[in-house]
Amino acid sequence: MEIQLRHIHKTFGPVHANDDITLTIPSGAIQGLLGENGAGKSTLMKVLSGYFHPDAGEILLDGQPVTIHSPADALRLGIGMLHQDPLDFPPMKVLDNFMVGYPKGLGLPRAEARQALLDLAAQFGFSLDPDAYVGSLTVGERQQLEIVRLLWLGAKALIFDEPTTGISAQQKEKLFAALRRLAAEGKTVIFVTHKLEEVEMLCDRVAVLRAGRLVGEAFPPYDLDQLVRMMFGKAVSKGERVNTALGKPVLEIKNLAVEDVRVRIQGVDLTVREGEVIGLAGMEGSGQRHLLRACAGLVRPVDGEIWIDGHNLTGKSYHEFMRRGVAYVPAARLEEGLVPTLTLLEHMILAGEQKGLIIDRQAALQRTHERIQTFSIRGRPHSPIESLSGGNQQRALLALLRPGLRLLLMEHPTRGLDMESAIWVWDTLKRRCREERTAIFFMSSDLEEILHYSDRILVFFSGQVSEPIPAQETDVEHLGQLIGGRGFQPVQEATP
């Protein structure tokens, strides 16, 4: 299916999200759509997939003009979209989610749908249990479920909006293999990203957006420096590694064991000091998230102890951990970190310390304006949080953190952020380490990020945890081997 977008305009109040964009995407190609946060990538794709209606312009499919009023319209025309945050129903089973949107509704026999699910999953090497609950799946598995669902519903063109955010390197390889197969079968694939290495690895062609406008297109072999200049209008550098002098212990983990239905980790001993950054590396679902949540009081350990600043908080509530200066930043922004329908201002009010019974809205408004400016959030105090781009939601989440934290626990801290924004976030976080003596404990699927910003690294493999590895004594290749189990030595078997 060839897709033509002609002179597309879309505005939200004073923001011109898409400004006269004209782009042709040929059938059977993997088309990259590259740009910084807020460049208009997701908006353009939501126009194509029927979530938004353009203010001006037209869409042609195989040379024929079409009007798309809704996602259901788009799917009937053969266009499906996978969003940054999966739009599924976690309390429901995989098979029930697979059947959502089927035109015949409940008229389809479940046995037939089950077989279709298993057949499609097998074609792409996906392992999906029809009877598992979606809430138990990893982000990568939820993406796989959405891919086979859209294909089953007849999608000829698939849009992937930042699909590698929050998935492991191994899951990314499987995803890319599936996308290449789709293109080889004649499907049109649109890959929305801000990661240059993914464009270089996957895309047949790429269009670059900046501030709502199409600034250019490129073809392999790509000049990555030129793509950066197209994205940001200037060169961007990650800068040199910055080390921070460490202080007294903040977090002490003693012989800790935590578990859920999928994995158990045990025998974890670790001391994290003031100003120190500890990175957690491993395949999705290997136990990193469970350890972080235990250190925030969100998961009760089955054994061992957790101490914060010399206080034993084992088994205490999240509110008690917060009272001791612990903050937790989840990967699922809209599900766990933010409140849909509430504005930026209302989030700032909720996150602030309330004095007295009356809310000082004027002071809160001033604080919101300051945070918007400080964190470069593309939004206004009265903007609903869900109206922001994924990257700006992440900035908002970080803007809600109180000063003077003792321990900051983060899942994928630069999830959905472009290169410049990610560098800025880590500059801000490292400044907390230096000036406020905050310790940082984080997980990421980006091994380069873990290596560049961590002081020490814990590797997780199949529920086991390695000894802490000094970041300057390893590299991406070594970490990748450990994550896959090659040469892995769990802490309980380490040599004294």
Sequence and secondary structure as in RCSB ss.txt:
>XXXX:A:sequence
MEIQLRHIHKTFGPVHANDDITLTIPSGAIQGLLGENGAGKSTLMKVLSGYFHPDAGEILLDGQPVTIHSPADAL
RLGIGMLHQDPLDFPPMKVLDNFMVGYPKGLGLPRAEARQALLDLAAQFGFSLDPDAYVGSLTVGERQQLEIVRL
LWLGAKALIFDEPTTGISAQQKEKLFAALRRLAAEGKTVIFVTHKLEEVEMLCDRVAVLRAGRLVGEAFPPYDLD
QLVRMMFGKAVSKGERVNTALGKPVLEIKNLAVEDVRVRIQGVDLTVREGEVIGLAGMEGSGQRHLLRACAGLVR
PVDGEIWIDGHNLTGKSYHEFMRRGVAYVPAARLEEGLVPTLTLLEHMILAGEQKGLIIDRQAALQRTHERIQTF
SIRGRPHSPIESLSGGNQQRALLALLRPGLRLLLMEHPTRGLDMESAIWVWDTLKRRCREERTAIFFMSSDLEEI
LHYSDRILVFFSGQVSEPIPAQETDVEHLGQLIGGRGFQPVQEATP
>XXXX:A:secstr
  EEEEEEEEEETTEEEEEEEEEEE TT EEEEEE TTSSHHHHHHHHTTSS  SEEEEEETTEEE   SHHHHH
HTTEEEE SS  S TTSBHHHHHHTT TTGGGS HHHHHHHHHHHHHHTT    TTSBGGGS HHHHHHHHHHHH
HHTT SEEEEESTTTT  HHHHHHHHHHHHHHHHTT EEEEEES HHHHHHH SEEEEEETTEEEEEE SS  HH
HHHHHHHSS             SEEEEEEEEEEE SS EEEEEEEEEETT EEEEEESTTSSHHHHHHHTTTSS 
 SEEEEEETTEE TT  HHHHHHTTEEEE S IIIIIS TT BHHHHHHHHS   SSS  HHHHHHHHHHHHHHT
T SS TTSBGGGS HHHHHHHHHHT  TT SEEEEESTTTT  HHHHHHHHHHHHHHHHHT  EEEEE S HHHH
HHH SEEEEEETTEEB  EEGGG  HHHHHHHHTTTT  BGGGS  
